[in-house]
Amino acid sequence: MRIVFMGTPDFAVPALAALHELGHDAGHEIACVYTQPPSRSGRGKKLRPSPVQAKAEELGLEVRSPKSLRNEEAQGEFAALDADIAVVAAYGLILPQAVLDAPTHGCLNIHASILPRWRGAAPIHRAIMAGDEETGVTIMQMEAGLDTGPMRHIMKTPIGTKTTGEMFTELGQMGAEAMVEVLSDLDDYPPVAQDDALTTHAAKIDKAEARMDWSRPASELVRHVAGLAPFPGAWFEVDDQRVKLLLAEKADGSGAPGEVLNAEFTIACGSGAIRPLRLQRAGKPAMDREEYLRGRPAAPGTVLK
């Protein structure tokens, strides 16, 4: 089978590696890799290739990074690859109908939720923040709607106390496994329509939304922290300085919302309390609570914003 791979972040790298390995065993071929153009980051704002581009170049695969697929030239170049199927994993560009229709078997997407729940940009964040007991990956036949296509395969995993960062890594691996299974025999995984009545929109995380609202219950805030870790990171202010909260646990105690209750940095919530486990000050590396308190002790009675 002749495959076009389309992906950008670390989440997509396991699938690219797995499909490349599969090619040696099953006669598949990755004809080309599409990814987002290099972006400027780090000191000096140097152009850096996406994780998928770096992996594709390591594997000796052709890489293309168009800024858009909406023009006829880009669509013609895609169609000329004569692909049997396209595999898409967090690519970052909307695929126009001409691209969706070009491969013989269409385009398959690795979506990081158990569809039809959590369609949209931030399914992992939203599942954790909402208190879902489990999440997973869905291999979906793509169509023009946002994550509305029929499903071919679902794999599930419990969430527990995992953060979004941990889930990204786990689901990236699961997505690779699920896609390999589907491509082993498409006929064994026929498309099944989604029930639109069961869907929830996983809206993109807004930075303002990440601010800690201490009036909420402790259990919700622990999930809020886990769901936003490590990116974009839940945050609060103390002495007019912003601090990211990357990991927290429920704790005993009560008081005014946002009040520091003791020297262990227990913080009162709307009901119950939480205790930070890992924090990050602006411009500083992440650190455990004990290290943070050595450099910046929080006196009981302090009210965090």
SULDAJO-V505734 format. One record per pair of residues at least 24 apart in sequence whose C-alpha atoms are under 10 Angstrom apart, sorted by sequence separation. I is the first residue (numbers start at 0). J is the second residue. If there is no record, write none. Layout:
BEGIN
i->I j->J
i->I j->J
END
This chain:
BEGIN
i->31 j->55
i->32 j->56
i->68 j->92
i->69 j->93
i->74 j->98
i->77 j->101
i->78 j->102
i->82 j->106
i->111 j->135
i->112 j->136
i->113 j->137
i->114 j->138
i->132 j->156
i->133 j->157
i->134 j->158
i->153 j->177
i->206 j->230
i->209 j->233
i->210 j->234
i->211 j->235
i->221 j->245
i->222 j->246
i->223 j->247
i->224 j->248
i->248 j->272
i->249 j->273
i->250 j->274
i->264 j->288
i->0 j->25
i->1 j->26
i->2 j->27
i->3 j->28
i->4 j->29
i->7 j->32
i->67 j->92
i->68 j->93
i->69 j->94
i->70 j->95
i->73 j->98
i->74 j->99
i->77 j->102
i->110 j->135
i->111 j->136
i->112 j->137
i->113 j->138
i->114 j->139
i->120 j->145
i->132 j->157
i->133 j->158
i->152 j->177
i->153 j->178
i->206 j->231
i->208 j->233
i->209 j->234
i->210 j->235
i->211 j->236
i->221 j->246
i->222 j->247
i->248 j->273
i->249 j->274
i->250 j->275
i->263 j->288
i->264 j->289
i->0 j->26
i->1 j->27
i->2 j->28
i->3 j->29
i->4 j->30
i->5 j->31
i->6 j->32
i->7 j->33
i->8 j->34
i->29 j->55
i->66 j->92
i->67 j->93
i->68 j->94
i->69 j->95
i->71 j->97
i->75 j->101
i->110 j->136
i->111 j->137
i->112 j->138
i->119 j->145
i->120 j->146
i->131 j->157
i->132 j->158
i->133 j->159
i->151 j->177
i->152 j->178
i->204 j->230
i->205 j->231
i->206 j->232
i->207 j->233
i->208 j->234
i->209 j->235
i->210 j->236
i->221 j->247
i->222 j->248
i->247 j->273
i->248 j->274
i->249 j->275
i->263 j->289
i->0 j->27
i->1 j->28
i->2 j->29
i->3 j->30
i->4 j->31
i->5 j->32
i->6 j->33
i->7 j->34
i->8 j->35
i->36 j->63
i->37 j->64
i->65 j->92
i->67 j->94
i->68 j->95
i->69 j->96
i->74 j->101
i->109 j->136
i->110 j->137
i->111 j->138
i->118 j->145
i->119 j->146
i->131 j->158
i->132 j->159
i->151 j->178
i->204 j->231
i->206 j->233
i->207 j->234
i->220 j->247
i->221 j->248
i->247 j->274
i->248 j->275
i->0 j->28
i->1 j->29
i->2 j->30
i->3 j->31
i->4 j->32
i->5 j->33
i->6 j->34
i->7 j->35
i->32 j->60
i->33 j->61
i->34 j->62
i->35 j->63
i->36 j->64
i->67 j->95
i->69 j->97
i->108 j->136
i->109 j->137
i->110 j->138
i->118 j->146
i->119 j->147
i->130 j->158
i->131 j->159
i->132 j->160
i->152 j->180
i->206 j->234
i->220 j->248
i->221 j->249
i->246 j->274
i->247 j->275
i->248 j->276
i->264 j->292
i->0 j->29
i->1 j->30
i->2 j->31
i->3 j->32
i->4 j->33
i->5 j->34
i->6 j->35
i->7 j->36
i->31 j->60
i->32 j->61
i->33 j->62
i->34 j->63
i->35 j->64
i->36 j->65
i->68 j->97
i->69 j->98
i->91 j->120
i->108 j->137
i->109 j->138
i->110 j->139
i->117 j->146
i->118 j->147
i->130 j->159
i->152 j->181
i->220 j->249
i->246 j->275
i->247 j->276
i->263 j->292
i->0 j->30
i->1 j->31
i->2 j->32
i->3 j->33
i->4 j->34
i->5 j->35
i->7 j->37
i->30 j->60
i->31 j->61
i->32 j->62
i->33 j->63
i->34 j->64
i->35 j->65
i->36 j->66
i->68 j->98
i->107 j->137
i->108 j->138
i->109 j->139
i->116 j->146
i->151 j->181
i->217 j->247
i->218 j->248
i->219 j->249
i->245 j->275
i->246 j->276
i->247 j->277
i->262 j->292
i->29 j->60
i->30 j->61
i->31 j->62
i->32 j->63
i->33 j->64
i->34 j->65
i->35 j->66
i->89 j->120
i->107 j->138
i->108 j->139
i->109 j->140
i->115 j->146
i->127 j->158
i->135 j->166
i->210 j->241
i->217 j->248
i->218 j->249
i->244 j->275
i->245 j->276
i->246 j->277
i->247 j->278
i->29 j->61
i->30 j->62
i->31 j->63
i->32 j->64
i->33 j->65
i->34 j->66
i->35 j->67
i->107 j->139
i->108 j->140
i->109 j->141
i->114 j->146
i->115 j->147
i->126 j->158
i->127 j->159
i->134 j->166
i->210 j->242
i->211 j->243
i->217 j->249
i->218 j->250
i->244 j->276
i->245 j->277
i->246 j->278
i->264 j->296
i->265 j->297
i->106 j->139
i->107 j->140
i->108 j->141
i->114 j->147
i->115 j->148
i->127 j->160
i->136 j->169
i->210 j->243
i->211 j->244
i->216 j->249
i->217 j->250
i->244 j->277
i->245 j->278
i->263 j->296
i->264 j->297
i->266 j->299
i->106 j->140
i->107 j->141
i->108 j->142
i->114 j->148
i->115 j->149
i->127 j->161
i->128 j->162
i->135 j->169
i->136 j->170
i->151 j->185
i->209 j->243
i->210 j->244
i->217 j->251
i->243 j->277
i->244 j->278
i->245 j->279
i->262 j->296
i->263 j->297
i->264 j->298
i->265 j->299
i->266 j->300
i->16 j->51
i->105 j->140
i->106 j->141
i->107 j->142
i->114 j->149
i->115 j->150
i->123 j->158
i->127 j->162
i->128 j->163
i->135 j->170
i->136 j->171
i->151 j->186
i->152 j->187
i->209 j->244
i->243 j->278
i->244 j->279
i->262 j->297
i->263 j->298
i->264 j->299
i->266 j->301
i->267 j->302
i->15 j->51
i->19 j->55
i->104 j->140
i->105 j->141
i->106 j->142
i->110 j->146
i->114 j->150
i->127 j->163
i->134 j->170
i->135 j->171
i->136 j->172
i->137 j->173
i->138 j->174
i->151 j->187
i->152 j->188
i->242 j->278
i->243 j->279
i->244 j->280
i->261 j->297
i->262 j->298
i->263 j->299
i->266 j->302
i->267 j->303
i->12 j->49
i->14 j->51
i->105 j->142
i->113 j->150
i->126 j->163
i->136 j->173
i->137 j->174
i->138 j->175
i->151 j->188
i->152 j->189
i->242 j->279
i->243 j->280
i->260 j->297
i->261 j->298
i->262 j->299
i->264 j->301
i->266 j->303
i->12 j->50
i->13 j->51
i->16 j->54
i->108 j->146
i->124 j->162
i->125 j->163
i->135 j->173
i->136 j->174
i->150 j->188
i->151 j->189
i->152 j->190
i->241 j->279
i->242 j->280
i->243 j->281
i->259 j->297
i->260 j->298
i->261 j->299
i->11 j->50
i->12 j->51
i->15 j->54
i->16 j->55
i->19 j->58
i->51 j->90
i->113 j->152
i->114 j->153
i->123 j->162
i->124 j->163
i->127 j->166
i->135 j->174
i->136 j->175
i->138 j->177
i->139 j->178
i->150 j->189
i->151 j->190
i->152 j->191
i->241 j->280
i->242 j->281
i->259 j->298
i->260 j->299
i->261 j->300
i->9 j->49
i->10 j->50
i->11 j->51
i->12 j->52
i->15 j->55
i->108 j->148
i->110 j->150
i->113 j->153
i->123 j->163
i->124 j->164
i->136 j->176
i->137 j->177
i->138 j->178
i->149 j->189
i->150 j->190
i->151 j->191
i->216 j->256
i->240 j->280
i->241 j->281
i->242 j->282
i->245 j->285
i->258 j->298
i->259 j->299
i->260 j->300
i->261 j->301
i->7 j->48
i->8 j->49
i->9 j->50
i->10 j->51
i->12 j->53
i->13 j->54
i->19 j->60
i->99 j->140
i->100 j->141
i->107 j->148
i->112 j->153
i->113 j->154
i->122 j->163
i->123 j->164
i->136 j->177
i->137 j->178
i->149 j->190
i->150 j->191
i->151 j->192
i->214 j->255
i->215 j->256
i->240 j->281
i->242 j->283
i->244 j->285
i->245 j->286
i->246 j->287
i->247 j->288
i->258 j->299
i->259 j->300
i->260 j->301
i->7 j->49
i->8 j->50
i->9 j->51
i->12 j->54
i->16 j->58
i->99 j->141
i->100 j->142
i->107 j->149
i->108 j->150
i->111 j->153
i->112 j->154
i->113 j->155
i->121 j->163
i->124 j->166
i->136 j->178
i->148 j->190
i->149 j->191
i->150 j->192
i->213 j->255
i->214 j->256
i->243 j->285
i->245 j->287
i->246 j->288
i->258 j->300
i->259 j->301
i->260 j->302
i->6 j->49
i->7 j->50
i->8 j->51
i->12 j->55
i->15 j->58
i->99 j->142
i->107 j->150
i->108 j->151
i->109 j->152
i->110 j->153
i->111 j->154
i->112 j->155
i->113 j->156
i->123 j->166
i->124 j->167
i->138 j->181
i->148 j->191
i->149 j->192
i->150 j->193
i->213 j->256
i->214 j->257
i->257 j->300
i->258 j->301
i->259 j->302
i->6 j->50
i->7 j->51
i->8 j->52
i->33 j->77
i->99 j->143
i->107 j->151
i->109 j->153
i->123 j->167
i->148 j->192
i->149 j->193
i->212 j->256
i->213 j->257
i->234 j->278
i->236 j->280
i->244 j->288
i->257 j->301
i->258 j->302
i->259 j->303
i->6 j->51
i->7 j->52
i->9 j->54
i->96 j->141
i->147 j->192
i->148 j->193
i->149 j->194
i->212 j->257
i->213 j->258
i->233 j->278
i->234 j->279
i->255 j->300
i->257 j->302
i->258 j->303
i->5 j->51
i->6 j->52
i->7 j->53
i->31 j->77
i->96 j->142
i->147 j->193
i->211 j->257
i->232 j->278
i->234 j->280
i->254 j->300
i->256 j->302
i->257 j->303
i->258 j->304
i->4 j->51
i->94 j->141
i->95 j->142
i->96 j->143
i->123 j->170
i->146 j->193
i->147 j->194
i->232 j->279
i->255 j->302
i->256 j->303
i->257 j->304
i->94 j->142
i->95 j->143
i->147 j->195
i->220 j->268
i->256 j->304
i->31 j->80
i->94 j->143
i->140 j->189
i->217 j->266
i->219 j->268
i->220 j->269
i->30 j->80
i->88 j->138
i->93 j->143
i->138 j->188
i->140 j->190
i->217 j->267
i->218 j->268
i->4 j->55
i->30 j->81
i->31 j->82
i->87 j->138
i->93 j->144
i->139 j->190
i->140 j->191
i->147 j->198
i->216 j->267
i->217 j->268
i->219 j->270
i->221 j->272
i->224 j->275
i->30 j->82
i->86 j->138
i->87 j->139
i->93 j->145
i->138 j->190
i->139 j->191
i->140 j->192
i->146 j->198
i->215 j->267
i->216 j->268
i->217 j->269
i->218 j->270
i->220 j->272
i->221 j->273
i->29 j->82
i->30 j->83
i->32 j->85
i->34 j->87
i->86 j->139
i->139 j->192
i->213 j->266
i->214 j->267
i->215 j->268
i->216 j->269
i->217 j->270
i->218 j->271
i->220 j->273
i->221 j->274
i->28 j->82
i->31 j->85
i->32 j->86
i->33 j->87
i->34 j->88
i->86 j->140
i->87 j->141
i->139 j->193
i->213 j->267
i->214 j->268
i->215 j->269
i->216 j->270
i->217 j->271
i->218 j->272
i->221 j->275
i->28 j->83
i->29 j->84
i->30 j->85
i->34 j->89
i->35 j->90
i->86 j->141
i->111 j->166
i->145 j->200
i->213 j->268
i->214 j->269
i->215 j->270
i->216 j->271
i->217 j->272
i->218 j->273
i->27 j->83
i->29 j->85
i->34 j->90
i->35 j->91
i->85 j->141
i->111 j->167
i->212 j->268
i->213 j->269
i->214 j->270
i->215 j->271
i->216 j->272
i->217 j->273
i->229 j->285
i->5 j->62
i->7 j->64
i->29 j->86
i->33 j->90
i->34 j->91
i->35 j->92
i->211 j->268
i->212 j->269
i->213 j->270
i->215 j->272
i->216 j->273
i->217 j->274
i->4 j->62
i->5 j->63
i->34 j->92
i->112 j->170
i->5 j->64
i->111 j->170
i->213 j->272
i->110 j->170
i->111 j->171
i->162 j->222
i->165 j->225
i->166 j->226
i->213 j->273
i->237 j->297
i->109 j->170
i->110 j->171
i->160 j->221
i->161 j->222
i->162 j->223
i->163 j->224
i->164 j->225
i->109 j->171
i->111 j->173
i->160 j->222
i->162 j->224
i->163 j->225
i->164 j->226
i->111 j->174
i->162 j->225
i->163 j->226
i->164 j->227
i->165 j->228
i->238 j->301
i->241 j->304
i->109 j->173
i->110 j->174
i->161 j->225
i->162 j->226
i->163 j->227
i->164 j->228
i->165 j->229
i->237 j->301
i->238 j->302
i->239 j->303
i->240 j->304
i->109 j->174
i->160 j->225
i->161 j->226
i->162 j->227
i->163 j->228
i->164 j->229
i->237 j->302
i->238 j->303
i->239 j->304
i->108 j->174
i->109 j->175
i->160 j->226
i->162 j->228
i->163 j->229
i->164 j->230
i->236 j->302
i->237 j->303
i->238 j->304
i->161 j->228
i->162 j->229
i->163 j->230
i->236 j->303
i->237 j->304
i->18 j->86
i->109 j->177
i->162 j->230
i->235 j->303
i->236 j->304
i->109 j->178
i->235 j->304
i->108 j->178
i->234 j->304
i->15 j->86
i->107 j->178
i->14 j->86
i->15 j->87
i->14 j->87
i->15 j->88
i->3 j->77
i->14 j->88
i->107 j->181
i->125 j->199
i->107 j->182
i->125 j->200
i->126 j->201
i->11 j->87
i->12 j->88
i->125 j->201
i->3 j->80
i->11 j->88
i->115 j->192
i->116 j->193
i->122 j->199
i->124 j->201
i->125 j->202
i->2 j->80
i->3 j->81
i->10 j->88
i->11 j->89
i->115 j->193
i->116 j->194
i->122 j->200
i->123 j->201
i->124 j->202
i->125 j->203
i->1 j->80
i->2 j->81
i->3 j->82
i->9 j->88
i->10 j->89
i->11 j->90
i->114 j->193
i->115 j->194
i->116 j->195
i->121 j->200
i->122 j->201
i->124 j->203
i->125 j->204
i->1 j->81
i->2 j->82
i->3 j->83
i->4 j->84
i->5 j->85
i->6 j->86
i->7 j->87
i->8 j->88
i->9 j->89
i->114 j->194
i->115 j->195
i->116 j->196
i->117 j->197
i->118 j->198
i->119 j->199
i->120 j->200
i->121 j->201
i->122 j->202
i->124 j->204
i->1 j->82
i->2 j->83
i->3 j->84
i->4 j->85
i->5 j->86
i->6 j->87
i->7 j->88
i->8 j->89
i->104 j->185
i->114 j->195
i->115 j->196
i->116 j->197
i->117 j->198
i->118 j->199
i->119 j->200
i->120 j->201
i->121 j->202
i->122 j->203
i->0 j->82
i->1 j->83
i->2 j->84
i->3 j->85
i->4 j->86
i->5 j->87
i->6 j->88
i->7 j->89
i->8 j->90
i->115 j->197
i->116 j->198
i->117 j->199
i->118 j->200
i->119 j->201
i->120 j->202
i->121 j->203
i->0 j->83
i->1 j->84
i->2 j->85
i->3 j->86
i->4 j->87
i->5 j->88
i->6 j->89
i->7 j->90
i->8 j->91
i->88 j->171
i->114 j->197
i->115 j->198
i->116 j->199
i->117 j->200
i->118 j->201
i->119 j->202
i->120 j->203
i->121 j->204
i->162 j->245
i->0 j->84
i->1 j->85
i->2 j->86
i->3 j->87
i->4 j->88
i->5 j->89
i->6 j->90
i->7 j->91
i->114 j->198
i->115 j->199
i->116 j->200
i->117 j->201
i->118 j->202
i->119 j->203
i->120 j->204
i->162 j->246
i->5 j->90
i->6 j->91
i->7 j->92
i->114 j->199
i->115 j->200
i->116 j->201
i->117 j->202
i->161 j->246
i->4 j->90
i->5 j->91
i->6 j->92
i->88 j->174
i->160 j->246
i->5 j->92
i->88 j->175
i->130 j->218
i->160 j->248
i->112 j->201
i->130 j->219
i->213 j->302
i->129 j->219
i->213 j->303
i->128 j->219
i->130 j->221
i->131 j->222
i->212 j->303
i->213 j->304
i->86 j->178
i->128 j->220
i->130 j->222
i->211 j->303
i->212 j->304
i->128 j->221
i->129 j->222
i->130 j->223
i->211 j->304
i->127 j->221
i->128 j->222
i->129 j->223
i->210 j->304
i->14 j->109
i->127 j->222
i->128 j->223
i->86 j->182
i->126 j->222
i->127 j->223
i->128 j->224
i->130 j->226
i->125 j->222
i->127 j->224
i->128 j->225
i->129 j->226
i->11 j->109
i->84 j->182
i->124 j->222
i->125 j->223
i->127 j->225
i->128 j->226
i->3 j->102
i->10 j->109
i->124 j->223
i->127 j->226
i->128 j->227
i->2 j->102
i->124 j->224
i->126 j->226
i->127 j->227
i->1 j->102
i->5 j->106
i->10 j->111
i->124 j->225
i->125 j->226
i->1 j->103
i->4 j->106
i->6 j->108
i->124 j->226
i->125 j->227
i->3 j->106
i->4 j->107
i->5 j->108
i->6 j->109
i->123 j->226
i->124 j->227
i->2 j->106
i->123 j->227
i->124 j->228
i->124 j->230
i->124 j->231
i->13 j->168
i->17 j->172
i->27 j->182
i->10 j->166
i->11 j->167
i->27 j->183
i->10 j->167
i->11 j->168
i->13 j->170
i->14 j->171
i->17 j->174
i->18 j->175
i->25 j->182
i->9 j->167
i->10 j->168
i->13 j->171
i->14 j->172
i->17 j->175
i->18 j->176
i->21 j->179
i->25 j->183
i->9 j->168
i->10 j->169
i->11 j->170
i->12 j->171
i->13 j->172
i->14 j->173
i->16 j->175
i->17 j->176
i->20 j->179
i->10 j->170
i->11 j->171
i->12 j->172
i->13 j->173
i->14 j->174
i->15 j->175
i->18 j->178
i->10 j->171
i->11 j->172
i->13 j->174
i->14 j->175
i->17 j->178
i->18 j->179
i->21 j->182
i->9 j->171
i->10 j->172
i->13 j->175
i->14 j->176
i->17 j->179
i->21 j->183
i->8 j->171
i->11 j->174
i->12 j->175
i->13 j->176
i->14 j->177
i->10 j->174
i->11 j->175
i->14 j->178
i->18 j->182
i->10 j->175
i->14 j->179
i->0 j->182
END
